[in-house]
Amino acid sequence: MREKKDRKYYEKFIELIWATRLELRLSKEEILELYASHAPYGGNVIGLDMASWRYFGRKPHELSWAESATLAVLPNAPGLIYPGKRESQLREKRDALLLKLKQENIIDDMDYELAISESVPIRDFRVPQLAPHLLNRANKQYGTQKIRTTIDYQMQETVNRIVQNHHHILKQNGINNLAMLVLDIENQSVSSYVGNAPTTREHQKDVDIITAPRSTGSVLKPFLYATMLDNGELLPQSLVKDIPTVINGYNTQNFDKNYSGAVPASQALSRSLNVPAVRMLRDHGVTRFYDKLQDLGQSHINRGAGTYGLSLIIGGGESSLWDMSHAYLSMATILKDYTQTSSEYNHNVMDGLHYVEDDGNAFAKADLKTTPNIYGAGSIYHTFEAMKNVNRPEGEEIWHFFNPNHNMAWKTGTSYGNRDAWAIGVTPRYVIGVWTGNADGEGRAEMTGIKSAAPVLFDLFNRLPQEEWFAPPYDDMIEIDICKNSGYLATPECEIEKQWIPAVGERYDSCPYHKLVQLDATQSYQVNADCETVSQMVTKSYFNLPPVMAWYYRRTHPDYEPLPPYRADCESPVENVMTFIRPNAGTTITLTKNIEGKTNETVFELAHKIPNTTVYWYLDEDYITSTKDFHEIALSAAQGKHIITAVDEDGNDVKMSLRFK
């Protein structure tokens, strides 16, 4: 449509040429549609759709004859006649058009009488703001170009209601902002986009949280799990250490401040344990994981691996809800495509996400190959299985939202200082991303992913139709003998289970925790050839963890059977029966004082293979105390170097050198 020009013959000639070109290139219906979308309707209202919403609050096809006739006459003189002014002139023009429709037998007498009895609009309707943040984003990207988004109208309305309801609850606790994104896996498109809660300007309601970088909390952990599975560095059920850990002076702790000693890797993910995650990242390598995150489109994690260090896996980096949801979308897409094609991978999987129709061309041009470029399907499947089996924490308010009969892989995250709460869910049809918090970064003690974001996630998930879970990608998996206790590849000493694992897992380690032990005839004591004849020995396989792991592991596994002691007449081989848990040897302890002016004590803890053994503690050469069952003491010392010595009742000892300052 041309801009307004002077009424001259030259301009009329130009318009004639334009009209002829339109007549030759477009059908009558297309010309009419083009006119309707650009026609002026008074004020700053342009286009039939906008006018219909502005003046009647409905879509054009829902208008009555009178309403349609009103809009039909408005473009003739939009600057002179528009609702709210000169109603009589507007009614006169509208009724004249209705009379013509009656005379042309387009409407009958009854329709005509009903139509002219309707009043003309005297006020504007507020145009519905279904996705204002997406509208602003599209305006920046596409300008005045006419576009049609991929938003599912019903889904958007549903998500808007969910966000509004939960915002009403969250704001009572000082949590003022909430964003939610729903992605369609099949179409690689945005089904719903709610960039912020309907809050106030004071709480930055116009900020599009979906594109804003926020601390990730724990939502990167599934990517590390999948990465290590994909590199053959982990098996789904292989035990990983969950023990007190200090790395480069940083004391890593789980959210609940407890330790399990050893947990299956899948359980470490489903329980979102920090200690195993940090140790796994150390083993895998921060730089390698950083590079994988770049493959997954994490554009805000961009300052180099060394900047983040091991904290990257527990919230040391930032991502946006868009990038995070997109990464999970890519995983779901890889898995779904693999099982629906001839076991092939689309190497353009990160290029397909779009929110404007016909913008998904990159994904349509699939580059199919037999080898993966991000993750193998088997690794993704096992990652989603672990995320699907999230343990139910008793007493959490979320669980009245949870439907155990529906399948969804999901992960929550809480940033340091409780500033960000995340929840990401994946089904075979949708990826749902939720963020709650405050746009200004203010933290709230009660705000966590499980309490604040997960209820929003499940509120939508429970409204979705139940679907079949992802099909196992058997072409990228193998069935193999696994050690039932350790989750490693089985050895002859293991109790064996058959399990499907990612195909690359066959190069993983064999079980290091089972050992054959020689016992006496009563099977109560260990013996050796120096004290027992071979014919009287009984050989038994034991699942035997290192002391610190065993110390914590047996607290939650009462069936764990430690090695029997050596019989009194047998000399045991030299081995570590005691190990300090904390602090680490060589640590420098800073002496601090409490509010009463007294020096704070430092806790020392050790693990003994036989916990009910009595252990005697010494500071340098001075006896301090003894412990039994729970080997933990608290003490302080003068400034300088000291040696802590622990001696058990059998004479075994362990020493630690450290400095107080």
N, C-alpha and C positions, 0 to 999 in steps of 0.2 A: 504494500500500500504506500502510495506517495505521500510525502508531507504536503501540507496545505500550501498552494501556490496562488499567485495573482490570477484573476479571471481574465485571461488574454487568449487570443486566438492561438498563439504559439503553444501555450500550455494545454489548450484543448486538443491541439493536434498531437502533442506528446501522449496525452491520455488516450486518444484514439488508437495510437500505435500499441500502447500497453494493453488496451482492451482487446485488440485484435490478437495479440500474442497469447493472452489468456484464453481467448475463445478457441484458438487452434491447439493449445497444449492441454487444456483442462476440460473435464466434462462440466455440465451445468451444475451437478451436485457438488463438485469440487470447488467451483467458483463461488457457489452459495456458501459453502462451508468456510472458504477463505474470507468472504465478506463478513460472515457472522462472527468470526473470531477477531476481526479488526475494527468492527463498526463502533462508533462512539455512542454512549448511552447516557450522557450527562455527567457533569462533574469530572472526575478522573476515571470513570468506569469505561473500560474498553473490552469489547467482546461479549458475545451472547451468554456464555457460561457465567462470567463474572456478574453481568447484569441480573441474571436470573437469581443468583445467590444474594446479590446486594439488595434487590428490591422485594423479593418474595421468599427468600430463604430456602429455595428448593432448586433441584436440577431442572434444566429446560424441558425435558420430556415429562416432567411431573406437573407442568403448568396447566391451568384452565384456559379456555378459549379467550376469556377476558384478559388474563395475564399475558398470554402469548401476543394478543393484539396490542397490548400496551407496549411491549418491547419492540414490536414491529414498527410502531410509529415513532418511537423515540429517536432513532438515528436521523430522521428528516431534519430536525432542528434541535440537536442536543443542548446547545447553548441557551436556547430560549425556553425549552420545556423539559423539566425533569421533576420527579416526585418531590413533594414538599413545597412546590411553588406552582401557581397557575393550574390548580387541579381541574378547574372547569375547562380550560383549553385542552388539557391532556385528555379529559374524559370525552370531549367533543371529537377529537381526532380518533380516539380509540373506538367510539361508537360508530363513527363513519366507516371505519374499516370493518367492523363487525356486520354492519348493514350490507356492505359489498359481499362479504362472505355468505350472508343469507341469500342475497339476490343471485349469487352464483351457485346456490344450492350446496355449498360446502358445509353449512350448518343448517339445522332445521329451525322452525319457529321457537320451539321450546328452548333449545340451546341459546338462541339469540336473546330471548327474554331473560333467561338466567344470567347471561353474560353481561348485558347492559345494566343489570341490577347490582352487579358487583361494584364496589368502590375502587378507586384508583389508589395506588400506594402513596401514603403520606409520610412514611419514615423509611429509613434504611435498616435492613437487617445486618447484623454483624456477620461478616463472612467467616465461615467455620475455619478455625486454625487447627487442622488435623496434624500437620507436620511442619510447623513454622521454622524449625531449625534446618530441616532438609531444604525448605524453600529458600532460605538465605544461602545455604551452601550451593544450591543449584543456580541461584542468581549470580553468585560470584564466578561460577564455572562456565555458565552458558549465556549469561547476560539476558538480552531480550529475546533470544531464540526460543521458539515454542517447543516444549518437550512434554513427554508423557512419562511419568515415573513408573517404577515397578511396584509401588506400594500397593499392598492388598488392603482395600478399603475396610473390610470387616476386621481384618487383623489389626489395622492401625487403630480403629475405634476401640477394640478390645484392649489393646496395650495402653492406650490413653487412659481408659477407665482404671486399669490396674495400677498404673503409675500414680494417678490422682488419689486412689484409695490408700495406697501405701505411703504416699507423701504425707497425707493427712496424719498417719500414725507416726511416721518417722520424725516429722517436725516437732512433735511433742517432746522428743529427746534431743532437740537441737541439731537434727540431721536435715538439712534444708534442700539438698539437691539429689536428683535421681535421674539416671539415663538408662535407656533400654533399646536394644537393637536386635532385630530378628532377621536372619538370613535364610533364604530358601536354597537348599543344597542342590536340588534338581535343576533349578534355573540359574543358579549362581547370582541371585538377585536379592535386593533388599525388600523384605516384606513389610517391615515396620521400622520406623525411625523416630524415636522420642529423645531429643537431645537434652532435655532438662524437664524438671518437674514444673507444674504450674505455680511457681513460687513468686516472690516479689523482686522488684529491681534491686532492693537492698541486698538480696541474696543471689543476685546475678542470674536472673531467670533467662536472660538472652544469651548466655554463654552456652555454646554447643559442647556439652561434656563428651559427646561421642568422639570428637576429634582431638580432645585435650589430653596431653600426656599426664599420666598419674602413676604413682608408685605401684608396682605390680603385685606386691605381696607374694603369695605362693602360686599364682596362676601360671608361672613358667615351669613348675615342676613336672607336669606331664610331658613337656617337650624334652626335658633332660632324660626322663625315663624312656621315652620312645627312642631318643638318640642312642642311648647306651644299649638298648635292645637291638637296635639296627646295626650296631657295630660289634655285636657279639660280646659285649662287655658285661652283660647282665642276663639273667633269665627271670621270667616272671615271679617265680617262687624262691629264687636264691636269696639266702640270708645276707642282710647288710647290717653293719654295726650301728647300734643305737646306744652309745655309751658317752659319758662326759668327755667333751672334746674341746680342746683349746688349740687354735691354729693361729700362729703369728700374734699371740697375745689376745685373740678374740675368743671369748667363751660362748660357744654356740649352744643354744638351749631350745628344747621343744616348747610349744605353746603352753603345755600343761606342766612344764618344769620336771617331768618324769622321764625315765629311760626304760627301755625294754630289753636292753642287752643285745638282742639280735631279732630282726623282724624280716619276713619275706619282703622283697622289693616292692611287690604290688601292694602290700599292706602299708608299707612306708609311704606310698603315694596316696592311697585311699585315706590314710589317717593324717596326711599332710605333715609328716614329721620333719622338722628342720635339720636335726643332727644327721640322719642318713642322707638327706639331700645335699648338705654341704660336703660331706665326705665323698659322696658319689661325684659331685662336681670336681672336687680336688683330684679324684682318680681319673676322671675323663679328661679334664683340662679346660680351664676357663676360655682360652682362645678358641679351641675347637667348638665349644658350645656357643660362644659369641658368633662365630661364623655361621652356625646352624640357624641362629635367630635372625641373621640377615637373610638367609634363604627363606625364612618364614615371614618376611616383610615387616620386621620390627624396626620401623624407621626411626623411632625415638631412642633406641638403644644404639647410639652412634658415636660414642666417645672413646672407643677402643677398649679391648678386653681388660687391659691393665688398670683402667680407671675404676672398674666395677669390682674386680676380684671375686672372691667366693660369695660375697654378699649379693651377687647378681641373682642367685637362685631363691633368695628369701626377701626380695623387695628392694634390692639395691639399684635397680634400673627402673625406667619408666616406659609405659606404653599407653596407647589410647584404646578405648573400647572398640574402635573400628579396627585397628591393627590386630588386637588380640582375638576378636571374633573372626576376623579374616583368616588368621593362622589356624584356628580350630576348624574353620570351614574347609581349608585346604586339606587337612587330615581326613575329614569325613568324605570329601570328594574323592581323594585318592583311593580310600578303602572301597567306597561304593562303586566307583568306576572299574576298579580291578576285578571285582566279583561279577560285574555286569558285562564286561568285555571278555576278550580272550586272554585274561590275566595280563593286561597291559597297563602302562602308566602314561598319563597325559602330562608332558613336561611343561605345558602352559597353564598348569593348575592355579598358579598365583595371579594370572592375568584376567580372570573371568568375572570377578565381582563387579556388579554395576547396579546403579539405582535409576537409570534412565533406559527405557525400552530401546532395543536394537543396539545397545552399547556393549553387549556381551560377545562381540564378534571374535575377540581373541580366544575365548574359550571354545567357541564353535569350531575354530580351526585347530582341532586337537592335534598335538604332536605326540602320537602314541609310540611308546617304546617298551621293550621288555624289561628294562632295568629302571629302577626308581631314581629320581633326582633329588628328592627330599627325604621321604621315608618309604620303607617297604610296607606292603599291606599287612603283613603278619605283625610287625611291630606296632602299627596303629591299632590293629584289632585288640591286641593284648593291653595296650594303653587304655583304650576305651573300656575294656572289661574291668580293669582296675578302678577306673573312675566310676563305673556303674555300681561297683560294690562298696561304695563309701559306707563306712561303719556308722551306725546310728548312735550318736552320743545321747545318753539318757538325760532327760530333763531339759533338752533344748526346745525352745518355743516353736522352732521350725516344723516339728514333725507332725503337727496337725495338718500341714500342707502336703505332706509326703504321701504319695500313692505307691505302695510297694509293688503293685501289679503292672505298673508302667515302667518301661526301660528308658533310662537316660544316663549318659555319661556326663558327670558334672564335677566341677571344681570350684572351690571358693578361695578367696585370698583376702588377707588383711594387712595393710601396710604398717610400717613402724609408726607408733604414736596413734594408731587407730584413726588415720586420716582418710583412708580409702578402704572400701569394702566391695569386693568383687564376687560375682557368681557367673560362671559360664556353663551352659548346658548344651549337649549335643544329642540329637536323635537322628534317625536315618533321613528325616525330612528337613529339620531345621537346626540352626545354631542360634541359641539365645544368649545374649550378653547383657549383664546388669551391672551397673556401678552405682553405689550410694556414697554420700559423703557431703562435704561442704566445698563449694567452688573456691573459697578463699583458703582452703587447706587446714581449717580448724579441725582438730581431732576430737573425738568423743569416746570416753572410756568404754561405753557399752556398745560401740559400733564395731561389729565384726562381719566378715563375709557370711558366716553361718546364721547370724541373727538378723542382719539388716538386708543383705542382698539376696540370700537364698530364698526367703519367703516370696519375694517378687518373682523370682525365676519359677518356682513351683506353682505360683498362682496362675501363670500362663500355661505352663506345661500340663497341668491337670485339666485344662480346657481343650487341649489338642487331642485329636483322635488317636487311639492306641495303634501302634504300628509294629510290624515285624522288626526284630533287631537285625543289625548288620550280619550278613552271612559270613561265616568263617572263610578266610582266604586260603584254602587248603593248598593251593599251588605255591604259596609263599610260606608254608609251615611244614614241619616234620613232626612225626610222633616218635618219641624217644624215651628211654629209661631215665627217670629222674630220681634222685635221692629224696625219699619222703620227708626226712627231717631237715635237710639243709637246702633243698631246692636246686642243688648243683647237679651236674651230670653224675649218674650213679657209678659207684665203684662196687666190687664184689662184696664189700663189707656193709653196704647200704641196704635198707629196706626199700624196695623199688616200687615206683608208681609210673604208669604210662601217662605222658602228658604231651599235648601239642604245643610246640614252641616255634618262634620265628626260625626260618630255615638257617639263618646265620648263627643261631645259637648252638649248633652242633660243635662249634670250635671253642665253646666256653670251657671253663675249668671243671675238673672232676672234684668230687666232694673232698674237702680238706679236713673235715671234722670227725670222720669215723676212723677208729683205730681198733686193731685187734689186741685184746688184753688177755694175759695168762692169769687164771684164777686157781685157787685151791679147790678141793672137791666140794667144799661147802659153798663156793662162789661168794664168799664174804670178804676175801682178801686177795690182793695181788701177790703173785709169787714169780720166781724165776728159777733158772736151772741151778742156781747156787743153793737153793733151799727146798726144792721140791723135785721129785722125779717126773719125767715127762709123762709117764702113764697116769699120774695123778692130777695132771693139769687139765683145766677146762678152758678152752679158748672161746672168748665171747667178744662180739663187736659192740663198742660203745660209741655213742654220739657225745663227743667231748669238746666243749667250747673252751677257748682261752679264759683265764681266770676272771678278768673284768667283765667280759661278755656273759660268762656263766653266772656271775654274781647277780646281775640284774635280770638275766633271762629266767632264772629259777623262781624269782618273785611272782612271775605271771604264768609259770609252767611248773606246777607242783609235781608233775610226773617226770621232770628232768632228773636223770639218774647220774650223779657224779661218779667218778672212778672210785672203787673201793680203796682203802689204804693198804699199804704193804703189810704183810704179816710180820710180826715182831722179829722173827728169825731171818727175815729177808732184808737185804740192803737195797733200798730203792735207788734207781738211777738218779743222777743229778737233774733236777727239773725245777721250774719256777712254780712253787705252790702258792706263793703270795705275790701280788702285784699292787703297787700303789695306783689308786684311781685318781686321786687329786690331792694336792696340786701336782703339776708336772715337775720332774726333777730339773734342777737348775733355775727354777722360777725365782724371781725377786719379788718379795712380798713387802708392800708398803704398809707401815704401821700407822693406823689411823685411830682416832679417839671418838668415843660416843659423846652424847650431850652431857653425860655425867663426868666427863674428863678421863674415863678409864680407857685403856688400850683395847681395841677390838681384837678378838681372837680369830685365828684362821682354822678352818676345818680341814682335817687330814682324814682320808678314807682309803682303805685297802680292801682287796678281794682275796679271800683264801679259798682254796679248793674244798676245804672241809670247814664250813662256816662255824660249827660249834666248837672248833679248836680255840683254846685260849691264846691270845696274842698279847705280848708284853711290849710296851712302848717306852722308848728312851729318847731324850733330847741330849745330844752329845753323849756324855757318859752317865747322865742322871736319869734314873727311873721316873716315869711320869704316872702311868696307870696301866691297866690291862682291860681287854675287851673280849667278849665272847658273843658269837652269833652275828652281831652288827659291829663291824670293826671301823669305828668312826670316833675321832676325838677332836677337841678344839683346844688350841693353845696359842700362846704368844711367846716371843723371845726377845732378848736384847738385840740391838742393831749389830749386824755383822753376819759372818758365815756360820751355819750350823748344820749338823747332821741329825736327821731323824732316823732312828733304827727301830724296826719291829721284829720281834723274835717269837716264834710259836713254841708250844709246849714240847715239840719234837726237836727243837734246836734249829729249825730253818729260820733264816733271817733275810731281811731286805732292808736296804739303806737308801736314803735320799739326801742329797746335798742341796741346800738352798741358802738364800740370803734374805735377811730382814733389814729394812732400812726405814 
